[in-house]
Amino acid sequence: MDPYLHTFLALGSIFVAYHLGHYFGAMKGHVLGIAATLLFFKTKISPEIMMPVERSLMLQLETKGLDI
């Protein structure tokens, strides 16, 4: 395959995948990533340390208008 054609096809597929993900998955991955990170830290760090972090994060998400 010609290198230029291969580059064009690769960039085109990345472009399409990005826009499909942006259209169909707006902010879903962002919220799930935050939830997974908080769950990981909850298992590694004591709850007394995590509670203020969770509260501040929830306030930030609520002020931005994100529904979680």
C-alpha positions as MATLAB code, in Angstrom:
seq = 'MDPYLHTFLALGSIFVAYHLGHYFGAMKGHVLGIAATLLFFKTKISPEIMMPVERSLMLQLETKGLDI';
ca = [
       0.000    0.000    0.000;
       1.239    3.449   -0.823;
       2.452    5.306    2.306;
       0.376    8.356    1.457;
      -2.783    6.304    1.025;
      -2.107    4.474    4.286;
      -1.597    7.785    6.130;
      -4.762    9.228    4.625;
      -6.827    6.168    5.599;
      -5.386    6.113    9.134;
      -6.036    9.814    9.715;
      -9.504    9.512    8.224;
     -10.440    6.620   10.491;
      -9.095    8.461   13.552;
     -11.074   11.553   12.541;
     -14.294    9.547   12.135;
     -13.769    7.652   15.407;
     -13.105   10.876   17.301;
     -16.251   12.572   16.033;
     -18.434    9.499   16.609;
     -17.133    9.239   20.167;
     -17.693   12.942   20.707;
     -21.263   12.714   19.401;
     -22.358    9.493   21.129;
     -20.328    9.576   24.324;
     -20.358   13.169   25.505;
     -18.932   13.246   29.054;
     -19.806    9.612   29.807;
     -16.212    8.473   29.713;
     -15.100   11.460   31.745;
     -17.469   10.681   34.602;
     -16.700    6.958   34.512;
     -12.984    7.699   34.618;
     -13.404    9.900   37.671;
     -15.511    7.242   39.379;
     -12.941    4.518   38.687;
     -10.123    6.716   39.971;
     -12.018    7.548   43.165;
     -12.803    3.885   43.739;
      -9.136    2.992   43.301;
      -8.019    5.666   45.748;
     -10.724    4.651   48.239;
      -9.215    1.194   48.418;
      -5.673    2.553   48.865;
      -6.255    5.620   51.076;
      -8.218    5.928   54.291;
     -11.814    7.213   54.020;
     -11.049   10.194   56.271;
      -8.686   11.556   53.652;
     -10.933   10.759   50.683;
     -14.183   12.318   51.941;
     -13.081   15.973   51.531;
     -11.662   15.168   48.101;
     -14.931   13.572   47.009;
     -16.980   16.484   48.327;
     -14.886   19.064   46.493;
     -15.032   17.020   43.296;
     -18.805   16.672   43.549;
     -19.162   20.429   44.063;
     -17.012   21.106   41.009;
     -19.073   18.728   38.881;
     -22.348   20.214   40.121;
     -21.257   23.781   39.395;
     -20.352   22.770   35.844;
     -23.829   21.320   35.415;
     -22.758   17.728   34.901;
     -25.279   15.058   35.767;
     -23.599   12.057   37.354;
];
